[in-house]
Each structure stands twice: as C-alpha cells, then as structure tokens.
Amino acid sequence: MQYIIPLLLTIIIELTIVYLLGFKNKKLLILVIIANIITNPVLNFIVGSFSFDFIEILILEAIVVIFEGLFLKLLYRTNLPYFRLSFIMNASSYLIGLWLPWDVIGRIF
C-alpha cells in the first residue's frame, strides 16, 4: 500500500502535465501510465530502502527520465520530444511531491 499512493499521485500529476502540454492521444496517455507503473514503485522502493543524498536522488530521477523517454520513443513511434516530455513530467511530479504534506496524506490513506 505504501507504493500505491505515490504511484497514483504521480500518474495524476504526469497525465495532467502531458494533457496541459497538448498531448491528448490516448495511446500516449496509456504509455505514460505504464511507464509510471514500471518506474515509480521501483524508484520509491530504492529510495525508501537506502540512504541517499539530494544529488543521488537526482541521479536516480535522471535514470527514470531516460528510461521513460526511451520507453515512449520505442512504443509511441511518432515525432515527439520524448526526453523533454519525460523530463518535464518527472520534474513536475518530483517537485510537487516535495511540496505535498505526506504526513497528512499518510493519515488519510
């Protein structure tokens, strides 16, 4: 359960960003969801299991950006700024995640 809430919030944030950027293709939106289902729980498990400093977390986030960019490029196969889109989505969800009151969210769920 500890990975479900961050995953759902990440999917909501990143789909909102993709949609606001004007990408409304159903296949792309589904691929963003799948990419997050693959990367988000793994990243949260790694970060929660070990002690990382800020730079190391940014490196892990960069790996996620690269993976998701490649994932979208390989499966979406249209002319799209994959890595820029992946960076914007992940930077947005990371920064919003820093801002969220996780203690309150944890008590609700």
Residue frames relative to the residue before (quaternion, step in Angstrom):
aa qw qx qy qz dx dy dz
M 1.0000 0.0000 0.0000 0.0000 0.00 0.00 0.00
Q 0.6154 0.5896 -0.3547 0.3845 3.57 1.08 -0.69
Y 0.6999 0.4453 -0.2748 0.4861 3.61 1.18 -0.40
I 0.5524 0.6445 -0.3856 0.3616 3.60 1.20 -0.42
I 0.6820 0.4961 -0.3027 0.4440 3.61 0.80 -0.97
P 0.6729 0.4615 -0.3253 0.4778 3.66 0.79 -0.82
L 0.6297 0.5320 -0.3373 0.4546 3.60 1.04 -0.75
L 0.6793 0.4873 -0.2964 0.4617 3.59 0.83 -0.94
L 0.6584 0.4970 -0.3124 0.4710 3.59 0.95 -0.84
T 0.6362 0.5219 -0.3254 0.4658 3.59 1.01 -0.79
I 0.6521 0.5067 -0.3159 0.4671 3.58 0.91 -0.88
I 0.6563 0.5056 -0.3173 0.4614 3.60 0.89 -0.88
I 0.6724 0.4931 -0.2992 0.4640 3.59 0.87 -0.94
E 0.7228 0.4531 -0.2694 0.4470 3.58 0.74 -1.01
L 0.6256 0.5070 -0.3498 0.4787 3.62 1.03 -0.62
T 0.6254 0.5312 -0.3337 0.4641 3.57 1.04 -0.75
I 0.6496 0.5094 -0.3137 0.4691 3.59 0.95 -0.87
V 0.6553 0.5086 -0.3145 0.4614 3.59 0.86 -0.96
Y 0.6700 0.5025 -0.2906 0.4628 3.56 0.91 -0.94
L 0.6744 0.4934 -0.2943 0.4639 3.60 0.92 -0.89
L 0.6493 0.4962 -0.3135 0.4836 3.57 1.17 -0.54
G 0.6084 -0.6157 0.3218 0.3836 3.58 1.29 0.08
F 0.5478 0.5873 -0.4118 0.4306 3.58 1.25 0.18
K 0.0427 0.8472 -0.5224 0.0872 3.56 -0.19 1.29
N 0.3791 0.7333 -0.4788 0.2989 3.57 1.28 0.25
K 0.5085 -0.6889 0.4349 0.2787 3.56 -0.78 1.10
K 0.6392 0.5288 -0.3341 0.4475 3.60 0.97 -0.81
L 0.6508 0.5068 -0.3178 0.4676 3.60 0.95 -0.84
L 0.6545 0.5157 -0.3158 0.4538 3.58 0.90 -0.87
I 0.6489 0.5030 -0.3093 0.4799 3.59 1.01 -0.81
L 0.6517 0.5122 -0.3143 0.4628 3.60 0.99 -0.80
V 0.6099 0.5299 -0.3481 0.4754 3.59 1.08 -0.67
I 0.6391 0.5140 -0.3248 0.4711 3.59 0.97 -0.80
I 0.6730 0.4943 -0.3005 0.4609 3.60 0.85 -0.95
A 0.6357 0.5308 -0.3302 0.4530 3.59 0.93 -0.86
N 0.6783 0.4839 -0.2880 0.4720 3.57 0.97 -0.83
I 0.6111 0.5385 -0.3498 0.4628 3.59 1.06 -0.67
I 0.6642 0.4855 -0.2958 0.4855 3.59 1.10 -0.67
T 0.8006 0.3739 -0.1790 0.4327 3.59 0.67 -1.08
N 0.6619 0.5671 -0.3324 0.3602 3.60 0.84 -0.90
P 0.6924 0.4505 -0.3169 0.4660 3.66 0.73 -0.85
V 0.6259 0.5339 -0.3414 0.4545 3.60 1.02 -0.75
L 0.6680 0.4945 -0.3006 0.4677 3.58 0.87 -0.95
N 0.6797 0.4864 -0.2984 0.4608 3.60 0.87 -0.90
F 0.6218 0.5246 -0.3435 0.4692 3.60 1.06 -0.67
I 0.6696 0.4991 -0.3009 0.4605 3.59 0.87 -0.96
V 0.6863 0.4767 -0.2878 0.4679 3.59 0.83 -0.98
G 0.6972 0.4746 -0.2762 0.4608 3.60 1.01 -0.75
S 0.6916 0.5015 -0.2713 0.4433 3.57 1.17 -0.51
F 0.7784 0.2427 -0.1178 0.5668 3.56 1.16 -0.53
S 0.4803 -0.6433 0.5105 0.3081 3.54 -1.29 0.29
F 0.0041 0.8049 -0.5910 0.0530 3.56 -0.61 1.16
D 0.3439 -0.6851 0.5853 0.2641 3.54 -1.17 0.53
F 0.7575 -0.4128 0.2660 0.4301 3.55 -1.33 0.19
I 0.6645 0.5057 -0.3092 0.4550 3.61 0.88 -0.90
E 0.6589 0.5061 -0.3141 0.4593 3.59 0.94 -0.82
I 0.6302 0.5086 -0.3323 0.4835 3.58 1.05 -0.69
L 0.6344 0.5147 -0.3340 0.4702 3.60 0.99 -0.73
I 0.6243 0.5198 -0.3409 0.4732 3.60 1.04 -0.69
L 0.6438 0.5050 -0.3191 0.4783 3.59 0.96 -0.82
E 0.6418 0.5104 -0.3182 0.4758 3.59 0.99 -0.81
A 0.6282 0.5296 -0.3338 0.4620 3.61 1.03 -0.75
I 0.6217 0.5260 -0.3376 0.4720 3.58 1.04 -0.73
V 0.6360 0.5167 -0.3188 0.4764 3.59 1.01 -0.80
V 0.6297 0.5318 -0.3309 0.4595 3.60 0.95 -0.88
I 0.6739 0.4896 -0.2944 0.4685 3.59 0.88 -0.94
F 0.6571 0.5093 -0.3145 0.4581 3.59 0.89 -0.93
E 0.7032 0.4610 -0.2817 0.4622 3.59 0.78 -0.98
G 0.6124 0.5399 -0.3470 0.4616 3.60 1.06 -0.68
L 0.6700 0.4800 -0.2902 0.4863 3.58 0.94 -0.89
F 0.6143 0.5582 -0.3307 0.4491 3.56 1.02 -0.86
L 0.6911 0.4632 -0.2768 0.4809 3.58 0.85 -0.97
K 0.6434 0.5334 -0.3233 0.4439 3.58 0.97 -0.84
L 0.7046 0.4738 -0.2688 0.4547 3.57 0.88 -0.93
L 0.7863 0.3577 -0.1766 0.4718 3.58 0.95 -0.81
Y 0.6857 0.4685 -0.2992 0.4699 3.61 1.09 -0.47
R 0.0719 -0.8903 0.4466 0.0523 3.55 1.20 -0.72
T 0.5459 0.5257 -0.4751 0.4471 3.55 0.76 1.03
N 0.6178 -0.5326 0.4123 0.4057 3.54 -1.27 0.17
L 0.2384 0.7587 -0.5474 0.2605 3.53 -0.15 1.36
P 0.4337 -0.6792 0.5109 0.2993 3.62 -1.00 0.66
Y 0.1876 -0.8612 0.4627 0.0955 3.56 0.54 1.27
F 0.7354 0.4321 -0.2523 0.4570 3.55 0.72 -1.06
R 0.6199 0.5189 -0.3443 0.4775 3.58 1.06 -0.66
L 0.6491 0.5086 -0.3095 0.4734 3.56 0.97 -0.87
S 0.6505 0.5091 -0.3099 0.4707 3.58 0.94 -0.89
F 0.6463 0.5148 -0.3206 0.4632 3.59 0.95 -0.83
I 0.6741 0.4930 -0.3024 0.4595 3.60 0.84 -0.94
M 0.6484 0.5158 -0.3214 0.4584 3.60 0.94 -0.87
N 0.7310 0.4447 -0.2464 0.4551 3.57 0.77 -1.06
A 0.6215 0.5169 -0.3508 0.4726 3.59 1.01 -0.68
S 0.6489 0.5205 -0.3163 0.4560 3.58 0.98 -0.83
S 0.7048 0.4506 -0.2856 0.4676 3.58 0.78 -0.96
Y 0.6246 0.5288 -0.3442 0.4601 3.62 1.05 -0.67
L 0.7015 0.4689 -0.2778 0.4591 3.59 0.80 -0.98
I 0.6423 0.4895 -0.3258 0.4917 3.59 1.00 -0.75
G 0.6272 0.5461 -0.3248 0.4505 3.58 1.06 -0.76
L 0.6253 0.5212 -0.3354 0.4742 3.59 1.08 -0.65
W 0.6942 0.4997 -0.2549 0.4510 3.54 1.07 -0.81
L 0.6015 0.6078 -0.3602 0.3729 3.62 1.08 -0.67
P 0.4316 -0.6897 0.5162 0.2674 3.59 -1.08 0.71
W 0.1928 -0.8461 0.4871 0.0980 3.59 0.27 1.29
D 0.5984 0.5572 -0.3804 0.4321 3.60 1.06 -0.53
V 0.6560 0.4885 -0.3009 0.4904 3.59 1.05 -0.76
I 0.6404 0.5249 -0.3174 0.4622 3.57 0.95 -0.90
G 0.6488 0.5325 -0.3045 0.4502 3.58 1.00 -0.87
R 0.6695 0.4856 -0.3044 0.4725 3.60 1.03 -0.70
I 0.6338 0.5300 -0.3350 0.4530 3.59 1.11 -0.64
F 0.7808 0.2720 -0.1319 0.5468 3.54 0.93 -0.95
